[in-house]
Amino acid sequence: MTGPVLALDSSTGIGSVAVGEGERLLAEVVLRVGAGHSEALLPAVDFALRSAGLGPTDLTGVVVGGGPGSFTGLRVGAATAKGIVHALGVPLYAYSGLLATAAVSWGIERPVCALFDARRRDVYAACYRLDGGVEVIFPPEALALDALLARFAAGEPPIFAGEGAVLHREQIERTLSAAVAPLHQGLPRASALLWLLQVAPELGRVEDPVAWEPQYIRASGAERIAARVPMQKEE
């Protein structure tokens, strides 16, 4: 893609916004998003554009982290990206934040398994091989950490990356003697989304931005609680 592109990811507690053109990174902002995603994300977009010497109308596309991750973060990130795309009439691209996390290990022959914490000793996980291309070994899913590690009981384990891997480092190292990337090398950075757009544009292309939604994988906590509450009968 030619021309400036905006990238944003708010799938974990550490969000980021980046602006790039071709292989050049023009600006990147990393921020703690916490519970106030909407309040933090839009000013970061404005700051990144101004830092790159650009305005919104200079953009030729938007790429966003497409899940899984924080439900609130994914919704706000998706709404922001879709709103910009709709206003400017530019294409939308989306890649899993797990793939963006694994992308820091580009060129390594061993597979990379990216993990986000899904709570209750569950993780969001996906595994990729990134030595010259983007090969999906298994796509994003939610599962128990024990079940994930059991998949790699035989043979050489992958490299583990991401906040979920750092959180469960002790068990991963004890069970598999596997390497865990430090957190600064395993965040789903917006600049990684820009890189993915360069190497695998078709993998992230969104044909219908209006209908597109992030890959939540499982219902939010509020939705699970609501599903267990019986509906009251109408009087």
N, CA and C of each residue as an Amber inpcrd file, in Angstrom:
protein
   705
   0.8390000  -1.1910000   0.0000000   0.0000000   0.0000000   0.0000000
   0.8790000   1.2460000   0.0000000   0.5530000   2.1950000  -0.8440000
   1.2870000   3.4520000  -0.8830000   0.5220000   4.5170000  -0.1180000
   1.2450000   5.4610000   0.4500000   0.6200000   6.5230000   1.2180000
   0.6020000   6.2020000   2.6940000   0.3790000   7.1950000   3.5330000
   0.3880000   7.0030000   4.9860000  -0.7530000   6.0990000   5.4650000
  -0.4550000   5.2860000   6.4640000  -1.4280000   4.3650000   7.0430000
  -1.4100000   4.5450000   8.5630000  -2.5960000   4.5280000   9.1520000
  -2.7450000   4.5870000  10.6030000  -2.9500000   3.1840000  11.1350000
  -2.2430000   2.8360000  12.2020000  -2.4210000   1.5400000  12.8670000
  -2.7350000   1.7710000  14.3250000  -3.6250000   0.9540000  14.8720000
  -3.9230000   1.0770000  16.3010000  -4.2630000  -0.2880000  16.8770000
  -3.8220000  -0.4740000  18.1140000  -4.1220000  -1.7090000  18.8290000
  -4.4570000  -1.3770000  20.2720000  -5.5890000  -1.8710000  20.7430000
  -6.0050000  -1.6860000  22.1350000  -6.5280000  -2.9920000  22.7030000
  -5.8850000  -4.0880000  22.2990000  -6.3730000  -5.4080000  22.7070000
  -5.8720000  -5.8380000  24.0820000  -4.8580000  -5.1410000  24.6270000
  -4.3660000  -5.4430000  25.9700000  -4.2780000  -4.1470000  26.7670000
  -3.7810000  -4.2370000  27.9850000  -3.6840000  -3.0550000  28.8290000
  -2.6830000  -2.0300000  28.3420000  -1.7490000  -2.4450000  27.4900000
  -0.8020000  -1.5240000  26.8710000  -1.2060000  -1.3670000  25.4150000
  -1.7140000  -0.2000000  25.0530000  -2.1620000   0.0530000  23.6900000
  -1.1200000   0.8480000  22.9270000  -1.3080000   0.9610000  21.6320000
  -0.3800000   1.7360000  20.8160000  -1.0620000   2.2240000  19.5530000
  -0.5370000   3.3240000  19.0450000  -0.9910000   3.9310000  17.7920000
   0.2510000   4.2550000  16.9770000   0.2250000   3.9640000  15.6890000
   1.3900000   4.2320000  14.8490000   0.9410000   4.7610000  13.4990000
   1.8360000   5.5030000  12.8700000   1.6320000   5.9960000  11.5140000
   2.8540000   5.5980000  10.6990000   2.6260000   5.0160000   9.5410000
   3.7360000   4.6060000   8.6950000   3.4250000   4.8340000   7.2320000
   4.4670000   4.7960000   6.4360000   4.3150000   4.9060000   4.9870000
   5.3100000   3.9580000   4.3460000   4.8070000   2.9390000   3.6610000
   5.6880000   1.9110000   3.1360000   6.3950000   1.2090000   4.2780000
   7.7160000   1.1250000   4.1910000   8.5020000   0.4940000   5.2470000
   8.9740000   1.4870000   6.2930000   8.5440000   2.7320000   6.2000000
   8.9820000   3.7530000   7.1490000   7.9750000   3.9290000   8.2750000
   8.4490000   3.9070000   9.4940000   7.6320000   4.2270000  10.6600000
   7.7850000   5.7180000  10.9260000   6.6790000   6.4580000  10.8380000
   6.7220000   7.9080000  10.9870000   6.4900000   8.3470000  12.4300000
   5.6940000   7.5880000  13.1600000   5.4140000   7.9320000  14.5640000
   4.7690000   6.7320000  15.2400000   5.0250000   6.6000000  16.5490000
   4.3510000   5.5700000  17.3330000   4.1860000   6.0560000  18.7660000
   3.0080000   5.8240000  19.3110000   2.6890000   6.2060000  20.6770000
   2.2800000   4.9400000  21.4230000   2.8970000   4.6930000  22.5640000
   2.5420000   3.5700000  23.4210000   1.9240000   4.1380000  24.6870000
   0.7840000   3.6000000  25.0920000   0.0690000   4.1830000  26.2140000
  -0.5940000   3.1130000  27.0600000  -0.7430000   3.4190000  28.3310000
  -1.4890000   2.5610000  29.2360000  -2.9510000   2.9040000  29.0820000
  -3.7310000   1.9530000  28.5680000  -5.1200000   2.2700000  28.2780000
  -6.0620000   1.9170000  29.4280000  -5.8090000   0.8400000  30.1540000
  -6.6350000   0.5070000  31.3150000  -8.1170000   0.5040000  30.9830000
  -8.9100000   1.0830000  31.8860000 -10.3580000   1.0980000  31.7130000
 -10.8160000   2.2660000  30.8510000  -9.9470000   3.2170000  30.5830000
 -10.3520000   4.4100000  29.8300000  -9.8700000   4.3920000  28.4020000
 -10.1410000   3.3000000  27.6890000  -9.6500000   3.1670000  26.3200000
 -10.0620000   4.3390000  25.4340000 -11.3350000   4.6820000  25.4730000
 -11.8300000   5.7140000  24.5660000 -11.1970000   7.0620000  24.8630000
 -10.9360000   7.3510000  26.1430000 -10.3520000   8.6270000  26.5100000
  -8.8860000   8.7110000  26.1100000  -8.1990000   7.5830000  26.0820000
  -6.7670000   7.5890000  25.7820000  -6.4750000   7.4100000  24.2980000
  -7.3060000   6.6600000  23.5900000  -6.9830000   6.2640000  22.2250000
  -7.0800000   7.4130000  21.2310000  -8.1510000   8.1670000  21.2670000
  -8.3400000   9.2360000  20.2880000  -7.2770000  10.3290000  20.3930000
  -6.9240000  10.8030000  21.6050000  -5.8220000  11.7670000  21.6750000
  -4.5020000  11.1890000  21.1600000  -4.2850000   9.8920000  21.3540000
  -3.0670000   9.2670000  20.8530000  -3.0410000   9.2550000  19.3270000
  -4.2010000   9.0140000  18.7030000  -4.2960000   9.0710000  17.2390000
  -3.9440000  10.4700000  16.7480000  -4.5260000  11.4770000  17.3830000
  -4.2520000  12.8670000  16.9950000  -2.7790000  13.2120000  17.1750000
  -2.1970000  12.7830000  18.2950000  -0.7900000  13.0840000  18.5670000
   0.1300000  12.3940000  17.5580000  -0.1660000  11.1330000  17.2310000
   0.6620000  10.3980000  16.2700000   0.6170000  11.0500000  14.8930000
  -0.5650000  11.4590000  14.4650000  -0.6790000  12.1200000  13.1610000
   0.0850000  13.4390000  13.1440000  -0.0760000  14.2370000  14.1910000
   0.6250000  15.5200000  14.2390000   2.1350000  15.3180000  14.3190000
   2.5700000  14.2920000  15.0470000   4.0010000  14.0080000  15.1400000
   4.5840000  13.6090000  13.7920000   3.7590000  12.9710000  12.9610000
   4.1940000  12.5750000  11.6250000   4.0350000  13.7020000  10.6070000
   3.4990000  14.8350000  11.0520000   3.2850000  15.9590000  10.1500000
   2.1380000  15.7430000   9.1900000   1.1430000  14.9840000   9.6410000
   0.0210000  14.6210000   8.7790000  -1.3000000  14.9820000   9.4270000
  -2.3340000  14.9820000   8.6010000  -3.7010000  15.1240000   9.0680000
  -4.4960000  13.9020000   8.6680000  -5.7080000  13.7510000   9.1870000
  -6.5170000  12.5690000   8.8610000  -6.7250000  12.3690000   7.3580000
  -6.8940000  13.4490000   6.6220000  -7.1720000  13.3000000   5.1910000
  -5.9730000  12.8220000   4.3930000  -4.7920000  12.7650000   5.0000000
  -3.6140000  12.2300000   4.3090000  -3.5790000  10.7070000   4.3300000
  -4.3880000  10.0870000   5.1640000  -4.3380000   8.6380000   5.3260000
  -4.9080000   7.9110000   4.1090000  -4.2870000   6.7880000   3.7750000
  -4.7670000   5.9550000   2.6750000  -5.2830000   4.6060000   3.1560000
  -5.2420000   4.3650000   4.4520000  -5.7430000   3.1140000   5.0000000
  -5.6080000   3.0940000   6.5070000  -6.3010000   2.1460000   7.1340000
  -6.2570000   1.9590000   8.5820000  -6.1050000   0.4680000   8.8510000
  -5.2250000   0.1210000   9.7910000  -5.0520000  -1.2700000  10.2050000
  -5.2290000  -1.3380000  11.7110000  -5.9690000  -2.3500000  12.1670000
  -6.3450000  -2.4250000  13.5770000  -6.1220000  -3.8350000  14.1090000
  -5.8240000  -3.9140000  15.4100000  -5.7420000  -5.2120000  16.0610000
  -7.1260000  -5.8230000  16.1700000  -7.2760000  -7.0200000  15.6140000
  -8.6070000  -7.5980000  15.4750000  -8.9890000  -8.6550000  16.4770000
  -8.2890000  -8.7090000  17.6150000  -8.6550000  -9.6540000  18.6500000
  -7.8610000 -10.9490000  18.5580000  -7.9700000 -11.7500000  19.6260000
  -8.7560000 -11.5500000  20.8440000  -8.0600000 -10.6030000  21.8050000
  -8.6640000 -10.4460000  22.9990000  -8.0820000  -9.5760000  24.0050000
  -9.1470000  -8.9750000  24.8890000  -8.8670000  -7.7770000  25.3940000
  -9.8140000  -7.0630000  26.2450000 -11.0820000  -6.7440000  25.4560000
 -12.2390000  -7.1120000  25.9870000 -13.4920000  -6.8820000  25.2690000
 -13.7170000  -5.3880000  25.0470000 -13.5430000  -4.6070000  26.1000000
 -13.7570000  -3.1690000  25.9660000 -12.7460000  -2.5630000  25.0020000
 -11.4970000  -2.9580000  25.1540000 -10.4620000  -2.4250000  24.2830000
 -10.7100000  -2.7530000  22.8250000 -11.0900000  -3.9910000  22.5450000
 -11.3480000  -4.3910000  21.1610000 -12.5160000  -3.6030000  20.5670000
 -13.5590000  -3.4120000  21.3550000 -14.7200000  -2.6870000  20.8490000
 -14.3800000  -1.2400000  20.5320000 -13.6340000  -0.6070000  21.4350000
 -13.2810000   0.7970000  21.2250000 -12.3200000   0.9340000  20.0490000
 -11.3370000   0.0420000  19.9750000 -10.4080000   0.0890000  18.8540000
 -11.1050000  -0.1320000  17.5280000 -12.0240000  -1.0960000  17.4900000
 -12.7610000  -1.3710000  16.2550000 -13.6450000  -0.1890000  15.8680000
 -14.3380000   0.3890000  16.8480000 -15.2120000   1.5280000  16.5520000
 -14.4100000   2.7150000  16.0420000 -13.2410000   2.9480000  16.6350000
 -12.3960000   4.0540000  16.1880000 -11.9220000   3.8300000  14.7620000
 -11.4160000   2.6400000  14.4870000 -10.9200000   2.3300000  13.1480000
 -12.0300000   2.4000000  12.1090000 -13.1840000   1.8270000  12.4290000
 -14.2920000   1.8290000  11.4690000 -14.8140000   3.2390000  11.2240000
 -14.8260000   4.0560000  12.2740000 -15.2680000   5.4280000  12.1060000
 -14.3620000   6.2180000  11.1830000 -13.0490000   6.0390000  11.3380000
 -12.0930000   6.7480000  10.4760000 -12.2190000   6.2630000   9.0320000
 -12.3150000   4.9500000   8.8700000 -12.4480000   4.3710000   7.5270000
 -13.7070000   4.8850000   6.8380000 -14.8060000   4.9280000   7.5780000
 -16.0650000   5.4060000   7.0050000 -15.9730000   6.8770000   6.6190000
 -15.3590000   7.6830000   7.4750000 -15.2780000   9.1190000   7.2190000
 -14.3760000   9.4450000   6.0290000 -13.2910000   8.6700000   5.8740000
 -12.3110000   8.9810000   4.8290000 -12.4900000   8.1560000   3.5660000
 -13.2590000   7.0710000   3.6390000 -13.4390000   6.2170000   2.4720000
 -12.1800000   5.4520000   2.0950000 -11.4170000   5.0260000   3.0940000
 -10.1760000   4.2760000   2.8580000 -10.3620000   2.8370000   3.3200000
  -9.5090000   1.9170000   2.8570000  -9.6750000   0.5010000   3.2370000
  -9.2900000   0.2230000   4.6820000  -9.8580000  -0.8590000   5.2080000
  -9.5780000  -1.3190000   6.5680000  -8.8870000  -2.6790000   6.4940000
  -7.8830000  -2.8420000   7.3510000  -7.1800000  -4.1110000   7.4960000
  -7.1810000  -4.4830000   8.9790000  -7.2160000  -5.7680000   9.2620000
  -7.2220000  -6.2200000  10.6500000  -6.3910000  -7.4920000  10.7790000
  -5.5560000  -7.5180000  11.8000000  -4.7420000  -8.6880000  12.1240000
  -4.8890000  -8.9870000  13.6100000  -4.8080000 -10.2450000  13.9640000
  -4.8710000 -10.6000000  15.3710000  -3.7320000  -9.9380000  16.1350000
  -4.0420000  -9.4370000  17.3310000  -2.9910000  -8.9180000  18.1910000
  -1.9960000 -10.0000000  18.5720000  -2.4240000 -11.2500000  18.5730000
  -1.5010000 -12.3530000  18.8400000  -0.4660000 -12.4760000  17.7230000
  -0.8950000 -12.2730000  16.4770000   0.0470000 -12.2890000  15.3630000
   0.9980000 -11.1030000  15.4500000   0.4820000  -9.9460000  15.8270000
   1.3440000  -8.7760000  16.0060000   2.3630000  -9.0180000  17.1120000
   1.9610000  -9.7360000  18.1590000   2.8790000 -10.0830000  19.2460000
   3.9720000 -11.0220000  18.7520000   3.5810000 -12.0100000  17.9640000
   4.5550000 -12.9770000  17.4420000   5.4860000 -12.3520000  16.4120000
   5.0640000 -11.2630000  15.7960000   5.8280000 -10.6700000  14.6970000
   7.2070000 -10.1790000  15.1150000   7.4120000  -9.9380000  16.4120000
   8.7420000  -9.4980000  16.8620000   9.7860000 -10.5820000  16.6300000
   9.3520000 -11.8120000  16.4210000  10.2760000 -12.9240000  16.2220000
  10.4110000 -13.2890000  14.7530000  10.1320000 -12.3290000  13.8770000
  10.2580000 -12.5580000  12.4380000  11.6630000 -13.0730000  12.0980000
  11.7140000 -14.1080000  11.2600000  12.9950000 -14.6400000  10.8050000
  13.5230000 -15.7800000  11.6450000  12.9220000 -16.0450000  12.8120000
  13.3420000 -17.1650000  13.6500000  12.7120000 -18.4500000  13.1240000
  13.5000000 -19.4980000  13.0000000  13.0040000 -20.7420000  12.4130000
  11.9760000 -21.4410000  13.2890000  12.1210000 -21.3210000  14.6020000
  11.1880000 -22.0040000  15.5010000   9.8420000 -21.2920000  15.5190000
   8.7650000 -22.0370000  15.7100000   7.4480000 -21.4060000  15.8360000
   7.3860000 -20.4850000  17.0540000   6.4800000 -19.5310000  16.9930000
   6.2480000 -18.6110000  18.1070000   4.8040000 -18.7590000  18.5500000
   4.6050000 -19.0260000  19.8300000   3.2630000 -19.1390000  20.3990000
   3.0060000 -17.8850000  21.2240000   2.0490000 -17.0780000  20.7990000
   1.7190000 -15.8220000  21.4810000   0.5450000 -16.0430000  22.4190000
   0.6470000 -15.4850000  23.6270000  -0.3760000 -15.6860000  24.6540000
  -0.8340000 -14.3590000  25.2320000  -2.1500000 -14.2130000  25.3840000
  -2.7460000 -13.1600000  26.1960000  -3.4420000 -13.8230000  27.3790000
  -3.4460000 -13.1550000  28.5070000  -4.1450000 -13.6830000  29.6770000
  -5.6490000 -13.5990000  29.4700000  -6.3520000 -14.7170000  29.6750000
  -7.8100000 -14.7440000  29.5700000  -8.4560000 -14.9800000  30.9290000
  -7.6430000 -14.9440000  31.9960000  -8.0860000 -15.0960000  33.3850000
  -8.5320000 -16.5310000  33.6860000  -8.6350000 -16.7960000  34.9920000
  -9.0020000 -18.1280000  35.4870000  -8.0780000 -19.2190000  34.9170000
  -6.7840000 -18.8810000  34.7870000  -5.7670000 -19.7900000  34.2600000
  -6.0550000 -20.2210000  32.8360000  -6.8510000 -19.4420000  32.1280000
  -7.0390000 -19.6260000  30.6940000  -6.1830000 -18.6090000  29.9510000
  -5.9110000 -18.9180000  28.6970000  -5.1610000 -17.9950000  27.8540000
  -5.8100000 -17.9200000  26.4720000  -5.6160000 -16.7870000  25.8150000
  -5.8340000 -16.6990000  24.3830000  -4.4990000 -17.0420000  23.7390000
  -4.5090000 -17.9560000  22.7990000  -3.2440000 -18.4230000  22.2310000
  -3.3610000 -18.6220000  20.7220000  -2.2470000 -18.4160000  20.0470000
  -2.1230000 -18.7240000  18.6280000  -0.6540000 -18.9940000  18.3600000
  -0.3760000 -19.8110000  17.3670000   0.9970000 -20.2070000  17.0750000
   1.2930000 -19.9700000  15.6000000   2.4690000 -19.3890000  15.3460000
   2.8420000 -19.0110000  13.9860000   4.2910000 -19.3950000  13.7040000
   4.5710000 -19.5730000  12.4070000   5.9530000 -19.6740000  11.9500000
   6.2020000 -18.4710000  11.0470000   7.2640000 -17.7380000  11.3410000
   7.4930000 -16.4580000  10.6750000   8.8930000 -16.3760000  10.0710000
   9.3470000 -17.4560000   9.4690000  10.6740000 -17.4550000   8.8600000
  10.5660000 -17.3050000   7.3420000  10.2270000 -16.1120000   6.8950000
  10.1090000 -15.8320000   5.4720000   8.6900000 -15.6360000   5.0040000
   7.7230000 -15.8680000   5.8490000   6.3200000 -15.6730000   5.5230000
   5.5100000 -15.7190000   6.7980000   4.2060000 -15.7950000   6.6670000
   3.3130000 -15.9000000   7.8190000   2.5520000 -17.2110000   7.6930000
   2.9850000 -18.2200000   8.4390000   2.3230000 -19.5190000   8.4510000
   1.5750000 -19.6810000   9.7710000   0.2780000 -19.9310000   9.6830000
  -0.5380000 -20.1190000  10.8790000  -0.4940000 -21.5970000  11.2680000
   0.1330000 -21.9090000  12.3930000   0.1740000 -23.2880000  12.8780000
  -1.1460000 -23.6370000  13.5500000  -1.6280000 -22.7730000  14.4340000
  -3.0240000 -22.8590000  14.8560000  -3.5150000 -21.4440000  15.1610000
  -4.7700000 -21.1520000  14.7780000  -5.2970000 -19.7960000  14.8900000
  -5.6860000 -19.4630000  16.3270000  -6.0390000 -18.2070000  16.5940000
  -6.3910000 -17.7980000  17.9520000  -7.5390000 -18.6200000  18.5370000
  -7.3630000 -19.0120000  19.7880000  -8.3970000 -19.7300000  20.5220000
  -8.2100000 -19.4800000  22.0060000  -9.2400000 -19.7640000  22.7850000
  -9.1750000 -19.6590000  24.2400000  -9.1510000 -21.0680000  24.8160000
  -8.1930000 -21.3220000  25.7030000  -8.0880000 -22.6460000  26.2960000
  -7.3050000 -22.5620000  27.6010000  -7.3710000 -23.6480000  28.3660000
  -6.6330000 -23.7060000  29.6260000  -5.1400000 -23.7800000  29.3320000
  -4.3510000 -23.1360000  30.1800000  -2.9030000 -23.1530000  29.9850000
  -2.3700000 -24.5790000  29.9740000  -2.8520000 -25.4420000  30.8730000
  -2.3800000 -26.8270000  30.9250000  -2.6310000 -27.5400000  29.6000000
  -3.7940000 -27.3030000  29.0040000  -4.1230000 -27.9450000  27.7340000
  -3.2030000 -27.4470000  26.6190000  -2.8900000 -26.1680000  26.6450000
  -1.9780000 -25.6210000  25.6340000  -0.5950000 -26.2450000  25.7540000
  -0.0650000 -26.2830000  26.9610000   1.2840000 -26.8140000  27.1390000
   1.3580000 -28.2920000  26.7930000   0.2640000 -29.0070000  27.0030000
   0.2470000 -30.4380000  26.6700000   0.4390000 -30.6760000  25.1760000
   0.0650000 -29.7200000  24.3570000   0.2300000 -29.8650000  22.9040000
   1.7030000 -29.9580000  22.5120000   2.5550000 -29.3860000  23.3480000
   3.9760000 -29.3270000  23.0050000   4.8160000 -30.2530000  23.8750000
   4.1750000 -31.2500000  24.4860000   4.8830000 -32.1580000  25.3950000
   5.9510000 -32.9650000  24.6630000   5.7030000 -33.2680000  23.3950000
   6.6730000 -34.0280000  22.5980000   7.3240000 -33.0990000  21.5770000
   8.6010000 -33.2610000  21.3910000   9.3020000 -32.4570000  20.4110000
   9.7960000 -31.1390000  20.9840000  10.4160000 -30.3410000  20.1240000
  10.9750000 -29.0590000  20.5580000   9.8530000 -28.0420000  20.7340000
   9.7730000 -27.3780000  21.8730000   8.6920000 -26.4210000  22.1040000
   8.9170000 -25.1410000  21.3160000   7.8630000 -24.3620000  21.1160000
   8.0170000 -23.0750000  20.4530000   8.6030000 -22.0400000  21.4110000
   8.8530000 -20.8640000  20.9000000   9.1460000 -19.7130000  21.7410000
   7.8050000 -19.1210000  22.1690000   7.6720000 -18.7590000  23.4270000
   6.4440000 -18.1600000  23.9280000   6.6440000 -16.6570000  24.0860000
   5.6070000 -15.8950000  23.7170000   5.6900000 -14.4400000  23.7860000
   4.3420000 -13.8700000  24.2050000   4.3700000 -12.6610000  24.7220000
   3.1330000 -11.9800000  25.0940000   2.9610000 -11.8690000  26.5900000
   2.0080000 -11.0310000  26.9980000   1.7810000 -10.8100000  28.4250000
   1.3470000 -12.0770000  29.1290000   0.5970000 -12.9360000  28.4500000
   0.1690000 -14.1890000  29.0490000   1.3390000 -15.1230000  29.2930000
   2.3210000 -15.1040000  28.3870000   3.5040000 -15.9380000  28.5600000
   4.3490000 -15.4600000  29.7330000   4.4860000 -14.1350000  29.8540000
   5.2550000 -13.5860000  30.9710000   4.5580000 -13.8970000  32.2910000
   3.2300000 -13.7870000  32.3130000   2.4720000 -14.0700000  33.5300000
   2.6690000 -15.5100000  33.9800000   2.7240000 -16.4250000  33.0240000
   2.8350000 -17.8510000  33.3460000   4.2360000 -18.3900000  33.0480000
   5.2240000 -17.5190000  33.0810000   6.5930000 -17.9140000  32.7440000
   7.0650000 -19.1300000  33.5510000   6.8260000 -19.0990000  34.8510000
   7.3320000 -20.1690000  35.7120000   6.8030000 -21.5250000  35.2790000
   5.4940000 -21.6200000  35.0180000   4.9300000 -22.9070000  34.6300000
   5.4110000 -23.3230000  33.2490000   5.5320000 -22.3730000  32.3260000
   5.9950000 -22.6980000  30.9710000   7.4240000 -23.2260000  31.0160000
   8.2800000 -22.5430000  31.7590000   9.6740000 -22.9690000  31.8380000
   9.7990000 -24.2940000  32.5710000   8.9910000 -24.4960000  33.6240000
   9.0600000 -25.7390000  34.3980000   8.5370000 -26.9280000  33.5990000
   7.4570000 -26.7050000  32.8280000   6.8080000 -27.8110000  32.1190000
   7.5320000 -28.1790000  30.8290000   7.9780000 -27.1650000  30.0810000
   8.5310000 -27.4160000  28.7540000   9.9930000 -27.0180000  28.5920000
  10.5600000 -26.3460000  29.5960000  11.9120000 -25.7730000  29.4550000
  11.9920000 -24.9060000  28.2050000  10.9200000 -24.1650000  27.9520000
  10.8210000 -23.3290000  26.7630000  11.2360000 -21.8980000  27.0700000
  11.6610000 -21.1920000  26.0270000  12.0530000 -19.7920000  26.1710000
  10.8130000 -18.9110000  26.1670000  10.8040000 -17.9090000  27.0330000
   9.7280000 -16.9250000  27.1010000  10.3300000 -15.5500000  26.8100000
   9.8250000 -14.9010000  25.7860000  10.3440000 -13.5850000  25.4210000
  10.0020000 -12.5620000  26.4940000  10.9110000 -11.6270000  26.7960000
  10.5830000 -10.5720000  27.7640000   9.4440000  -9.7180000  27.2440000
   8.7390000  -9.0850000  28.1780000   7.5140000  -8.3830000  27.8060000
   7.7570000  -7.2930000  26.7690000   8.8850000  -6.5880000  26.8400000
   9.1110000  -5.5130000  25.8760000   9.2810000  -6.0410000  24.4570000
   9.5180000  -7.3400000  24.3110000   9.5880000  -7.9550000  22.9840000
   8.3030000  -8.6950000  22.6330000   7.3080000  -8.6130000  23.4730000
   6.1030000  -9.3990000  23.2410000   4.8150000  -8.6320000  23.4320000
   4.8290000  -7.3550000  23.0680000   3.5960000  -6.5680000  23.1060000
   3.0190000  -6.4530000  21.7020000   1.6860000  -6.4200000  21.5580000
   1.0840000  -6.2590000  20.2290000   1.1800000  -4.8090000  19.7600000
   2.3290000  -4.4190000  19.2240000   2.5840000  -3.0370000  18.8610000
   1.9010000  -2.6720000  17.5500000   1.4220000  -1.4420000  17.4850000
   0.7990000  -0.9480000  16.2610000   1.7840000  -0.9520000  15.0980000
   3.0700000  -0.7180000  15.3850000   4.0780000  -0.7510000  14.3280000
   4.1910000  -2.1500000  13.7210000   3.9370000  -3.2030000  14.5180000
   3.9300000  -4.5590000  13.9820000   2.7590000  -4.7620000  13.0200000
   1.6330000  -4.1200000  13.3000000   0.4970000  -4.1840000  12.3770000
   0.8630000  -3.5520000  11.0390000   1.5970000  -2.4360000  11.0760000
   2.0500000  -1.8010000   9.8320000   2.9620000  -2.7450000   9.0550000
   3.8380000  -3.4300000   9.7690000   4.7370000  -4.3840000   9.1140000
   3.9650000  -5.5340000   8.4950000   2.9760000  -6.0530000   9.2130000
   2.1620000  -7.1370000   8.6660000   1.4320000  -6.7010000   7.4040000
   1.0010000  -5.4580000   7.3800000   0.3260000  -4.9370000   6.1870000
   1.2570000  -4.9590000   4.9800000   2.5470000  -4.7640000   5.2140000
   3.5090000  -4.7860000   4.1160000   3.7890000  -6.2000000   3.6180000
   3.8710000  -7.1680000   4.5280000   4.2850000  -8.5190000   4.1350000
   3.1140000  -9.4340000   3.8030000   1.9240000  -9.1480000   4.3470000
   0.7720000 -10.0340000   4.1120000  -0.5120000  -9.2190000   4.0190000
  -0.6330000  -8.3460000   3.0250000  -1.8230000  -7.4740000   2.9510000
  -3.1300000  -8.2280000   2.7780000  -3.1150000  -9.3030000   1.9950000
  -4.3610000 -10.0300000   1.7430000  -4.8600000 -10.7460000   2.9900000
  -3.9360000 -11.1180000   3.8680000  -4.3160000 -11.8070000   5.1010000
  -5.1590000 -10.9190000   5.9970000  -4.9430000  -9.6000000   5.9120000
  -5.6540000  -8.6910000   6.7930000  -6.7510000  -7.8840000   6.1530000
  -6.9490000  -8.0250000   4.8590000  -7.9320000  -7.1840000   4.1670000
  -9.3450000  -7.4440000   4.6640000 -10.0710000  -6.3800000   4.9940000
 -11.4710000  -6.4650000   5.4280000 -12.3470000  -6.0340000   4.2620000
 -13.1400000  -6.9580000   3.7500000 -13.9510000  -6.6630000   2.5700000
 -15.1300000  -5.7560000   2.8970000 -15.7200000  -5.9320000   4.0800000
 -16.8850000  -5.1370000   4.4670000 -16.6480000  -4.5120000   5.8380000
 -16.0450000  -3.3260000   5.8800000 -15.7380000  -2.6970000   7.1680000
 -16.9660000  -2.4500000   8.0440000 -18.1100000  -2.2000000   7.4490000
 -19.3170000  -1.9490000   8.2360000 -19.7170000  -3.1890000   9.0270000
 -19.6410000  -4.3500000   8.3920000 -20.0680000  -5.5940000   9.0390000
 -18.9760000  -6.2140000   9.9020000 -17.7440000  -5.8210000   9.6920000
 -16.6350000  -6.4530000  10.4010000 -16.6920000  -6.2030000  11.9020000
 -16.3600000  -7.2380000  12.6790000 -16.2490000  -7.1350000  14.1290000
 -14.9790000  -7.8480000  14.5710000 -14.3960000  -7.4420000  15.6810000
 -13.2040000  -8.1360000  16.1750000 -13.5100000  -9.5930000  16.5190000
 -12.4630000 -10.3800000  16.6030000 -12.5810000 -11.7920000  16.9610000
 -12.5340000 -11.9090000  18.4780000 -13.7130000 -11.9130000  19.1010000
 -13.7600000 -11.9750000  20.5590000 -13.4690000 -13.3800000  21.0850000
 -13.7860000 -14.3850000  20.3200000 -13.5970000 -15.8040000  20.6340000
 -14.6030000 -16.3110000  21.6570000 -14.7620000 -15.6010000  22.7790000
 -15.7480000 -16.0580000  23.7590000 -16.4980000 -14.8530000  24.3020000
 -17.6220000 -15.1180000  24.9390000 -18.4560000 -14.0420000  25.4640000
 -17.7520000 -13.3120000  26.5960000 -18.0870000 -12.0430000  26.7650000
 -17.5250000 -11.2690000  27.8680000 -18.0970000 -11.7620000  29.1940000
 -17.4720000 -11.3430000  30.2970000 -17.9650000 -11.7290000  31.6180000
 -19.3910000 -11.2830000  31.8440000 -19.7150000 -10.0550000  31.4410000
 -21.0750000  -9.5420000  31.6090000 -22.0800000 -10.3550000  30.8000000
 -21.6750000 -10.7650000  29.5840000 -22.5720000 -11.5520000  28.7460000
 -22.7990000 -12.9470000  29.3310000 -21.7470000 -13.5290000  29.9190000
 -21.9130000 -14.8570000  30.5290000 -22.8110000 -14.7880000  31.7480000
 -22.6850000 -13.7210000  32.5330000 -23.5520000 -13.5590000  33.6950000
 -25.0000000 -13.3830000  33.2530000 -25.2040000 -12.5460000  32.2260000
 -26.5560000 -12.2930000  31.7330000 -27.2030000 -13.5750000  31.2150000
 -26.3910000 -14.4410000  30.6130000 -26.9380000 -15.6860000  30.0600000
 -27.4040000 -16.6380000  31.1620000 -26.8290000 -16.4980000  32.3670000
 -27.2130000 -17.3880000  33.4700000 -28.4120000 -16.8670000  34.2500000
 -28.7890000 -15.5980000  34.0280000 -29.9160000 -15.0110000  34.7510000
 -31.1970000 -15.3030000  33.9820000 -32.1620000 -16.0190000  34.5640000
 -33.3980000 -16.3270000  33.8470000 -34.1990000 -15.0670000  33.5630000
 -34.7810000 -15.0460000  32.3910000 -35.6000000 -13.9000000  32.0140000
 -36.8860000 -13.8790000  32.8260000 -37.2610000 -12.7120000  33.2960000
 -38.4940000 -12.5830000  34.0530000 -39.6880000 -12.6520000  33.1090000
 -40.7300000 -13.3130000  33.5750000 -41.9320000 -13.4030000  32.7710000
 -42.6590000 -12.0680000  32.7440000 -43.1660000 -11.7450000  31.5920000
 -43.9300000 -10.5150000  31.4770000 -45.2580000 -10.6630000  32.1970000
 -45.6540000  -9.6200000  32.8940000 -46.9360000  -9.6690000  33.6040000
 -48.0920000  -9.4220000  32.6470000
